[in-house]
Amino acid sequence: MNRLKALIFDVDGTLANTERDGHRVAFNRAFEEAKLNWNWSVDFYGELLTISGGKERIKYYLHKYQPDFKSQEDITDFVAYIHKLKTKHYLQLLRSGAIKLRPGAKRLIEEARQSGIRMAIATTTSFPNVIALLEKYLDLDWFEVIAAGDIVANKKPAPDVYNYVLQKMKLPAKNFLVLEDSDNGLESAIAAGLKTIITVNNYTAKQDFRRAALVVSDLGEPDRACEVLQGNFNGDYLDVASLRSLI
């Protein structure tokens, strides 16, 4: 029977608008600290987001835009060093309150918890970043599985991170709903057999989400309706009852 028993949440762009004002800013601060004359603009970072994973994003940038760059250390070690600096600056931004949850995220998670729905995280962002966000705004104990960073070999759009969550939670895919924000995330979830809801953001609004069960502007609030961009949904905001009807 197709009953909703669990939710899986992506983090960056789904739970919080972390990309433009969080990760991008942190990367630029890391470059400055490392005395690198690099700066990723808002629009340029949108291109880089086609690459999943922070370290993978740095490698892509080096290969495509800085082919003549020479590091005094092994390139893998250099990328790890920059990424470590970036994580430090990202955590500072998060703890300062500069990064906030998206509309409806906390409300829906609290309602799901009260309804006995199991929850998990599946993201390519690093584990410390996820923990810091959850500790600031939510509760770690509400999430049965936190699959983050390099916990699997292949990042989204590969299905590995979602298959990992399915294996850990020991439930059939038909009992899950996924909340994502990007085409890479959608492809990853669908490849694992998971029905997916998309909450778009400025970077992902024009991506192809035809295979999603529902596409909305955000999760909405009782006093702030979401916009339905694709699919059948007549309410003003997503709650547990509407998620159950989707599955």
PAZAPA-4460 file (N, C-alpha, C; in steps of 0.05 Angstrom, whole numbers, plus 32768, in hexadecimal, padded with zeros to 4 digits):
% residues 247
    n_x    n_y    n_z   ca_x   ca_y   ca_z    c_x    c_y    c_z   seq   type   mol
   8011   7FE8   8000   8000   8000   8000   8012   8019   8000     1      M     A
   800B   802C   7FEF   801B   8045   7FED   8013   8059   8002     2      N     A
   801D   8055   801A   8018   8067   8030   8032   8077   8036     3      R     A
   802F   8091   803D   8046   80A1   8044   8050   809A   805F     4      L     A
   8068   808F   8060   8075   8088   807A   808E   8098   8080     5      K     A
   809A   80A4   806B   80B3   80B2   806F   80B8   80C8   805B     6      A     A
   80C6   80DC   8064   80CE   80F3   8053   80EC   80F4   8052     7      L     A
   80F7   80FB   803A   8113   80FF   8037   8117   811C   802D     8      I     A
   8127   812B   803B   812C   8147   8034   8148   814B   8029     9      F     A
   814A   8159   8013   8163   8165   800B   8167   817D   801D    10      D     A
   817F   8189   801C   8185   819F   802E   8188   81BA   801F    11      V     A
   819E   81BC   8010   81A4   81D5   8002   818F   81DC   7FED    12      D     A
   8182   81F3   7FF1   816D   81FB   7FDE   8152   81F0   7FE4    13      G     A
   8150   81DB   7FF5   8137   81CF   7FFC   812E   81D8   8018    14      T     A
   813E   81D1   802C   8138   81DA   8047   813F   81F8   804B    15      L     A
   8154   8200   803F   815E   821C   8042   816A   8226   8029    16      A     A
   8169   8241   8025   8175   824D   800E   8193   8251   8014    17      N     A
   81A1   823B   8013   81BD   823B   801B   81D1   8242   8004    18      T     A
   81C8   823F   7FEB   81DB   8240   7FD5   81E6   825C   7FD0    19      E     A
   81D4   826F   7FCA   81DC   828A   7FC2   81EA   8299   7FD9    20      R     A
   81DD   8299   7FF0   81E6   82AA   8006   81F5   829A   801B    21      D     A
   81F9   8280   8017   8208   8270   802A   8221   8264   801D    22      G     A
   821E   824F   800E   8235   8242   8002   8245   8254   7FF0    23      H     A
   8238   8263   7FDE   8246   8275   7FCC   8257   8289   7FDB    24      R     A
   824B   8296   7FEF   8259   82AA   7FFF   8271   829D   800D    25      V     A
   826C   8285   8018   8281   8276   8027   8298   826F   8014    26      A     A
   8292   8266   7FFC   82A7   8261   7FE8   82B8   8279   7FE3    27      F     A
   82AB   8290   7FDF   82BA   82A9   7FD9   82CB   82B1   7FF1    28      N     A
   82C1   82AD   8009   82D1   82B4   8021   82E9   82A1   8023    29      R     A
   82E5   8288   801C   82FB   8274   801C   8310   827C   8008    30      A     A
   8308   8284   7FF0   831B   828C   7FDC   832B   82A4   7FE6    31      F     A
   831D   82B7   7FF3   832B   82CF   7FFD   833F   82C7   8012    32      E     A
   8337   82B5   8024   834A   82AD   803A   8362   829F   802E    33      E     A
   835E   8290   8019   8374   8281   800C   8384   8293   7FF9    34      A     A
   837D   82AD   7FF8   838B   82C0   7FE6   8388   82B9   7FC9    35      K     A
   8370   82B0   7FC1   836A   82AA   7FA5   8358   82C0   7F9A    36      L     A
   835F   82CA   7F82   8350   82DF   7F76   8338   82D4   7F66    37      N     A
   8327   82C4   7F74   8310   82B8   7F68   82F7   82C3   7F76    38      W     A
   82E2   82C6   7F67   82C8   82CF   7F72   82B1   82C3   7F62    39      N     A
   829F   82B5   7F6F   8289   82A8   7F62   8270   82BA   7F65    40      W     A
   8268   82C6   7F4F   8250   82D8   7F50   8237   82C7   7F53    41      S     A
   8221   82D5   7F59   8207   82C8   7F5C   8200   82B8   7F43    42      V     A
   8202   82C4   7F2C   81FA   82B7   7F13   820E   82A0   7F0C    43      D     A
   8228   82A5   7F10   823C   8290   7F0A   8238   8278   7F1B    44      F     A
   8231   827C   7F34   822E   8266   7F47   8217   8254   7F3D    45      Y     A
   8203   8260   7F30   81ED   8250   7F25   81F8   823B   7F11    46      G     A
   820C   8242   7F01   8218   822E   7EEF   8226   8218   7EFF    47      E     A
   8235   8220   7F13   8244   820D   7F23   8232   81F9   7F31    48      L     A
   8219   8201   7F37   8207   81EF   7F45   81FF   81D7   7F35    49      L     A
   8205   81D6   7F1B   8200   81BE   7F0C   8212   81A7   7F15    50      T     A
   8227   81AE   7F24   8239   819A   7F2F   8232   8196   7F4C    51      I     A
   822C   817D   7F53   8224   8177   7F6F   823D   8173   7F80    52      S     A
   823D   817F   7F98   8253   817B   7FAB   8266   8192   7FA9    53      G     A
   826E   819D   7FC1   8280   81B4   7FC2   829C   81AE   7FB7    54      G     A
   82A8   8198   7FBF   82C2   8192   7FB5   82C2   818D   7F97    55      K     A
   82AD   8180   7F8E   82A9   817B   7F71   82A6   8195   7F62    56      E     A
   8299   81A8   7F6E   8295   81C3   7F62   82AF   81D1   7F5F    57      R     A
   82C0   81D0   7F73   82DB   81DC   7F71   82EB   81D0   7F5B    58      I     A
   82EB   81B5   7F5A   82FA   81A7   7F45   82F0   81AF   7F29    59      K     A
   82D6   81B1   7F26   82CA   81B9   7F0C   82D4   81D5   7F05    60      Y     A
   82D3   81E7   7F18   82DB   8203   7F13   82F9   8204   7F0B    61      Y     A
   830A   81F5   7F19   8326   81F5   7F12   832A   81EB   7EF6    62      L     A
   831D   81D5   7EEF   8320   81C9   7ED5   8317   81DB   7EBE    63      H     A
   8300   81E8   7EC2   82F3   81F8   7EAC   82FC   8215   7EAC    64      K     A
   8301   8221   7EC3   8305   823E   7EC4   8321   8246   7ECD    65      Y     A
   8330   8233   7EDA   834B   8239   7EE3   835E   8223   7EDA    66      Q     A
   835F   821C   7EC0   836F   8205   7EB7   838D   8209   7EBC    67      P     A
   8396   8222   7EBE   83B3   8227   7EC2   83BA   822A   7EE0    68      D     A
   83A7   8226   7EF1   83AD   8229   7F0E   83BF   8213   7F18    69      F     A
   83D4   821B   7F27   83E7   8208   7F32   83E7   820B   7F51    70      K     A
   83E3   81F4   7F5E   83E3   81F4   7F7B   83FE   81E9   7F85    71      S     A
   8407   81F3   7F9C   841F   81E9   7FA7   841C   81CD   7FB4    72      Q     A
   8403   81C5   7FB6   83FE   81AA   7FC1   83ED   819A   7FAD    73      E     A
   83EA   8181   7FB3   83D9   8170   7FA2   83BE   817C   7F9F    74      D     A
   83B3   817B   7F87   8399   8188   7F81   8383   817E   7F93    75      I     A
   8383   8165   7F99   836E   8159   7FAA   8370   8166   7FC6    76      T     A
   8389   8169   7FD0   838D   8175   7FEA   8385   8193   7FE9    77      D     A
   838B   81A0   7FD3   8384   81BC   7FD0   8366   81C0   7FD1    78      F     A
   8357   81AF   7FC2   833A   81B1   7FC2   832F   81AC   7FDE    79      V     A
   833A   8198   7FEC   8330   8192   8007   8336   81AA   801A    80      A     A
   834C   81B8   8016   8353   81CF   8026   833F   81E6   8022    81      Y     A
   8339   81EC   8008   8326   8201   8002   830A   81FA   800C    82      I     A
   8303   81E1   8009   82E9   81D8   8013   82E6   81DA   8031    83      H     A
   82FC   81D4   803F   82FC   81D7   805C   82F9   81F4   8065    84      K     A
   8307   8206   8057   8303   8223   805C   82E7   822B   8057    85      L     A
   82DC   8222   8041   82C0   8229   8039   82AD   8220   804E    86      K     A
   82B0   8207   8058   829E   81FD   806D   829F   820E   8086    87      T     A
   82B7   8217   808E   82BA   8228   80A5   82AA   8242   80A2    88      K     A
   82AC   824E   808A   829E   8267   8085   8280   8263   8083    89      H     A
   8278   824C   8078   825B   8246   8076   824F   8243   8091    90      Y     A
   825D   8235   80A3   8252   8231   80BE   8250   824B   80CD    91      L     A
   8263   825D   80C8   8261   8278   80D5   8249   8287   80CB    92      Q     A
   8243   8285   80B1   822B   8292   80A6   8212   8286   80B1    93      L     A
   8211   826C   80B4   81FA   825E   80BE   81F5   8266   80DB    94      L     A
   8209   8265   80EB   8206   826B   8108   81FF   8288   810D    95      R     A
   8206   829A   80FA   81FF   82B6   80FD   81E2   82BC   80F6    96      S     A
   81D4   82A8   80EB   81B8   82AC   80E3   81B5   82B6   80C7    97      G     A
   81CA   82B8   80B7   81C9   82C2   809C   81BA   82AE   8089    98      A     A
   81B9   8295   8091   81AC   8280   8081   8193   8277   8090    99      I     A
   817C   8278   8083   8163   8271   8091   8154   825B   8082   100      K     A
   8142   824E   8090   8132   8239   8084   811E   8245   8070   101      L     A
   8117   8236   805C   8103   823F   8048   80E7   823D   8054   102      R     A
   80D4   824D   8049   80B8   824C   8053   80AD   8230   8054   103      P     A
   80A1   8229   806A   8093   8210   806D   80A5   81F8   8076   104      G     A
   80BF   81FB   8075   80D0   81E4   807A   80CE   81DB   8097   105      A     A
   80D0   81ED   80AA   80CF   81E5   80C6   80B3   81DC   80CD   106      K     A
   809F   81EA   80C3   8083   81E2   80C9   807D   81C6   80C0   107      R     A
   8084   81BF   80A7   807F   81A5   809C   808E   818F   80AB   108      L     A
   80A7   8194   80B2   80B7   8180   80C0   80AC   817B   80DC   109      I     A
   80A3   8190   80EA   8097   818D   8104   807D   817D   8103   110      E     A
   806D   8183   80EE   8054   8174   80EB   8059   8157   80E4   111      E     A
   806C   8152   80D3   8073   8136   80CC   807C   8127   80E4   112      A     A
   808C   8133   80F5   8095   8126   810D   807E   811F   811F   113      R     A
   806C   8132   8123   8055   812E   8134   8042   8119   8129   114      Q     A
   8043   8115   810F   8031   8101   8102   803E   80E6   8100   115      S     A
   8056   80E3   810B   8063   80C9   810B   8070   80C1   80F1   116      G     A
   8075   80D5   80E0   8082   80CF   80C6   80A0   80D0   80CB   117      I     A
   80AE   80BC   80C2   80CB   80BA   80C4   80D8   80CE   80B1   118      R     A
   80EF   80D8   80B8   80FD   80EB   80A7   811B   80E6   80A4   119      M     A
   8125   80EF   808D   8142   80EB   8088   814B   8103   8077   120      A     A
   8166   8106   8076   8173   811A   8066   8184   810B   8051   121      I     A
   8183   8116   8038   8193   810B   8022   819F   8123   8013   122      A     A
   81B8   8128   8016   81C4   8140   800A   81E1   813C   8002   123      T     A
   81EA   814D   7FF0   8207   814C   7FE9   8218   815F   7FFA   124      T     A
   820B   8170   8009   821A   8183   8019   8228   8174   8030   125      T     A
   823D   8180   803B   824D   8172   804F   823E   816E   8069   126      S     A
   8246   8159   8077   8238   8152   8090   8238   8168   80A5   127      F     A
   824F   8176   80A9   824E   818C   80BD   823A   81A2   80B6   128      P     A
   8237   81A8   809C   8224   81BC   8093   8208   81B4   809A   129      N     A
   8201   819B   8095   81E6   8191   809B   81E1   8192   80B9   130      V     A
   81F4   8188   80C8   81F0   8187   80E5   81EC   81A3   80F0   131      I     A
   81FB   81B7   80E7   81F9   81D2   80F0   81DE   81DE   80EA   132      A     A
   81D3   81D9   80D2   81B9   81E3   80CB   81A3   81D6   80DC   133      L     A
   81A4   81BC   80DF   8190   81AE   80EF   8191   81B6   810C   134      L     A
   81A9   81BA   8117   81AB   81C2   8133   81A1   81DE   8138   135      E     A
   81A4   81EF   8124   819C   820B   8128   817D   820E   8126   136      K     A
   8171   81FF   8113   8154   8205   810E   8142   81EE   8114   137      Y     A
   814C   81D5   8116   813B   81BE   8119   8145   81AD   8130   138      L     A
   8146   8192   812C   814F   8180   8141   815B   8168   8133   139      D     A
   8174   8161   8139   8181   814A   812D   8172   8130   8131   140      L     A
   8165   812E   8149   8158   8115   8150   813F   810F   813F   141      D     A
   8135   8124   8131   811E   8120   8120   8124   8110   8107   142      W     A
   813E   810E   8100   8145   8102   80E6   8153   80E7   80EC   143      F     A
   8147   80D2   80E2   8150   80B7   80E7   816B   80B2   80D9   144      E     A
   816E   80BC   80C1   8187   80B9   80B1   818F   80D4   80A7   145      V     A
   81A9   80DA   80A9   81B4   80F3   809D   81CA   80EA   808A   146      I     A
   81C3   80E9   8071   81D6   80E1   805C   81E0   80FA   804E   147      A     A
   81FA   8100   8053   8205   8119   804A   8222   8116   8041   148      A     A
   822B   812A   8031   8247   812B   8029   8250   8113   8019   149      G     A
   8266   8107   8022   8272   80F1   8013   826A   80D5   801E   150      D     A
   8252   80D3   8029   8249   80BA   8034   8245   80A5   801E   151      I     A
   8240   80AE   8006   823F   809B   7FEF   8253   80A4   7FDA   152      V     A
   825A   8091   7FC8   8270   8097   7FB5   8267   80AB   7F9F   153      A     A
   824E   80A8   7F96   8244   80B8   7F80   822E   80CB   7F89   154      N     A
   8232   80E4   7F83   821F   80F8   7F8D   8208   80FC   7F78   155      K     A
   81F4   810A   7F81   81DE   8110   7F6F   81E9   811C   7F54   156      K     A
   81DE   8114   7F3D   81C4   8106   7F38   81C5   80E8   7F3B   157      P     A
   81DB   80DC   7F43   81DB   80BF   7F48   81C8   80B9   7F5F   158      A     A
   81BB   80A2   7F60   81A7   809C   7F75   81B3   8092   7F8F   159      P     A
   81CD   8091   7F91   81DB   8084   7FA8   81D1   808E   7FC3   160      D     A
   81CF   80A9   7FC6   81C8   80B3   7FE1   81AC   80AB   7FE9   161      V     A
   819A   80AA   7FD5   817E   80A2   7FDC   817D   8084   7FE0   162      Y     A
   818C   8074   7FD1   818D   8058   7FD6   8198   8052   7FF2   163      N     A
   81AB   8062   7FFA   81B6   805F   8015   81A1   8063   802B   164      Y     A
   8191   8078   8027   817C   807E   803B   8167   8067   803B   165      V     A
   815F   805E   8023   814C   8048   8021   8156   802F   8030   166      L     A
   8170   8029   802C   817C   8012   8039   817B   8015   8058   167      Q     A
   8182   802D   8061   8183   8031   807E   8167   8031   808B   168      K     A
   8153   803B   807D   8139   803E   8089   8127   8025   8085   169      M     A
   8130   8014   8073   8123   7FFA   806F   8104   7FFD   806A   170      K     A
   80FE   800F   8057   80E3   8013   804E   80E2   8012   8030   171      L     A
   80CC   8009   8023   80CA   800A   8006   80CA   8026   7FFC   172      P     A
   80D4   802B   7FE4   80D4   8045   7FD8   80B8   8052   7FD6   173      A     A
   80A4   8041   7FD3   8089   804B   7FCF   807E   8059   7FE8   174      K     A
   808B   8055   7FFF   8082   8062   8018   8090   807C   801E   175      N     A
   80A0   8086   800B   80AF   809F   800F   80A5   80B5   7FFD   176      F     A
   80AA   80CD   8006   80A9   80E5   7FF5   80C4   80F4   7FFA   177      L     A
   80CE   80FE   7FE4   80E7   810E   7FE5   80E1   812B   7FE0   178      V     A
   80EE   813D   7FED   80ED   815A   7FE8   8108   8163   7FDF   179      L     A
   8108   816E   7FC6   8121   8176   7FB9   811D   8192   7FAC   180      E     A
   8133   819D   7FA1   8131   81B7   7F95   813D   81B9   7F79   181      D     A
   814B   81A3   7F70   815A   81A5   7F57   8155   818D   7F45   182      S     A
   815D   8190   7F2C   815A   817A   7F19   816D   8163   7F20   183      D     A
   8185   8169   7F2A   8197   8154   7F33   818B   8144   7F4A   184      N     A
   817E   8152   7F5C   8171   8145   7F73   815A   8134   7F6A   185      G     A
   814A   813F   7F57   8133   8130   7F4D   813C   8117   7F3F   186      L     A
   8150   8119   7F2E   815A   8102   7F1F   8164   80EC   7F32   187      E     A
   8172   80F5   7F47   817D   80E3   7F5B   8166   80D4   7F69   188      S     A
   8152   80E2   7F72   813C   80D6   7F81   812C   80C3   7F6F   189      A     A
   8126   80CB   7F57   8116   80BB   7F44   8125   80A1   7F3D   190      I     A
   813F   80A4   7F3A   814F   808C   7F34   814F   8077   7F4A   191      A     A
   8149   8081   7F63   8146   806F   7F7A   8129   8066   7F7D   192      A     A
   8117   806E   7F6B   80FB   8066   7F6C   80EA   8076   7F7E   193      G     A
   80F2   808F   7F84   80E4   809F   7F98   80D4   80B6   7F8C   194      L     A
   80BC   80B9   7F94   80AB   80CF   7F8B   80B5   80E9   7F98   195      K     A
   80B6   80FE   7F88   80C4   8116   7F90   80B4   8130   7F8C   196      T     A
   80B5   8141   7FA1   80A9   815C   7FA0   80C1   816F   7F9D   197      I     A
   80BD   8183   7F8B   80D2   8197   7F87   80C9   81B2   7F92   198      I     A
   80DA   81BF   7FA2   80D6   81DA   7FAA   80EC   81EA   7F9D   199      T     A
   80E5   81FA   7F89   80FA   8208   7F79   8106   821F   7F88   200      V     A
   811D   8228   7F7F   8129   8241   7F88   8133   8251   7F70   201      N     A
   8140   8267   7F75   8149   8279   7F5F   815B   826A   7F4C   202      N     A
   816B   8258   7F56   817E   824A   7F45   8172   8233   7F35   203      Y     A
   815C   8228   7F3F   8151   820F   7F32   8136   8213   7F25   204      T     A
   812A   822B   7F26   810F   822F   7F1C   810A   8227   7EFF   205      A     A
   811F   8229   7EEE   811C   8223   7ED2   8125   8207   7ECA   206      K     A
   812B   81F7   7EDD   8134   81DB   7ED7   811C   81CA   7ECF   207      Q     A
   8122   81B2   7EC5   810D   81A0   7EBB   8104   818E   7ED1   208      D     A
   80EB   8192   7EDA   80E0   8182   7EF0   80C7   8173   7EE7   209      F     A
   80C6   816B   7ECE   80AE   815E   7EC4   80A8   8143   7ED2   210      R     A
   80BD   8137   7EDD   80B9   811D   7EEA   80B2   811F   7F08   211      R     A
   80B0   8137   7F12   80A9   813B   7F2E   808C   8137   7F33   212      A     A
   8085   812F   7F4B   8069   812B   7F52   805B   8146   7F56   213      A     A
   806A   815A   7F5E   805F   8175   7F63   8077   8188   7F63   214      L     A
   8072   81A0   7F58   8086   81B5   7F59   8079   81CE   7F65   215      V     A
   8085   81D9   7F7A   807B   81F0   7F88   8091   8205   7F8C   216      V     A
   8089   821D   7F91   809C   8233   7F96   80AA   822E   7FB1   217      S     A
   809C   8224   7FC4   80A6   821D   7FDF   8091   820D   7FED   218      D     A
   8095   8206   8006   8081   81F5   8014   806A   8205   801E   219      L     A
   806C   821F   801F   8055   8230   8027   8051   8231   8045   220      G     A
   8041   8244   804D   8039   8248   8069   801C   824E   806A   221      E     A
   800E   824A   8081   7FF1   8251   8082   7FEB   826E   807A   222      P     A
   7FFE   8280   807F   7FFA   829C   8078   800A   82A5   8060   223      D     A
   8016   8291   8052   8026   8297   803B   8025   8280   8027   224      R     A
   8012   8281   8015   800D   826B   8003   8025   8266   7FF0   225      A     A
   802A   824D   7FEA   803E   8246   7FD6   8031   8248   7FBA   226      C     A
   8042   8249   7FA6   8038   8249   7F8A   803D   822E   7F7E   227      E     A
   8028   8222   7F72   802A   8208   7F65   8033   820C   7F49   228      V     A
   804A   8201   7F42   8055   8205   7F27   8050   81ED   7F15   229      L     A
   804B   81D6   7F21   8046   81BE   7F11   8038   81A9   7F23   230      Q     A
   8023   819C   7F19   8016   8187   7F29   7FFC   8190   7F34   231      G     A
   7FEE   817D   7F41   7FD4   8182   7F4C   7FD5   8186   7F6A   232      N     A
   7FD0   819E   7F73   7FD0   81A5   7F8F   7FBF   81BE   7F93   233      F     A
   7FAB   81BC   7FA4   7F98   81D2   7FA7   7F9B   81E2   7FC1   234      N     A
   7FAD   81D9   7FD2   7FB0   81E7   7FEC   7FC3   81FF   7FE9   235      G     A
   7FC5   820D   8000   7FD7   8224   8001   7FF3   821D   800A   236      D     A
   7FF6   8207   8017   8010   81FE   8021   8010   81E0   8024   237      Y     A
   8028   81D4   8023   802B   81B7   8026   802B   81AF   8043   238      L     A
   8019   819D   804A   8019   8191   8065   8019   8173   8062   239      D     A
   8017   8165   8078   8018   8148   8077   8001   813C   8068   240      V     A
   7FE9   8148   806B   7FD2   813E   805D   7FD6   8140   803F   241      A     A
   7FE1   8156   8035   7FE5   8159   8018   7FFB   8146   800E   242      S     A
   800F   8142   801E   8024   812F   8016   8019   8112   8014   243      L     A
   8007   810B   8027   7FFB   80F1   8026   7FEA   80ED   800D   244      R     A
   7FDC   8102   8005   7FCC   8101   7FED   7FDD   80FE   7FD4   245      S     A
   7FF5   8109   7FD4   8007   8107   7FBD   8011   80EB   7FB9   246      L     A
   8016   80DD   7FD0   8022   80C3   7FCD   800C   80AE   7FC7   247      I     A
***
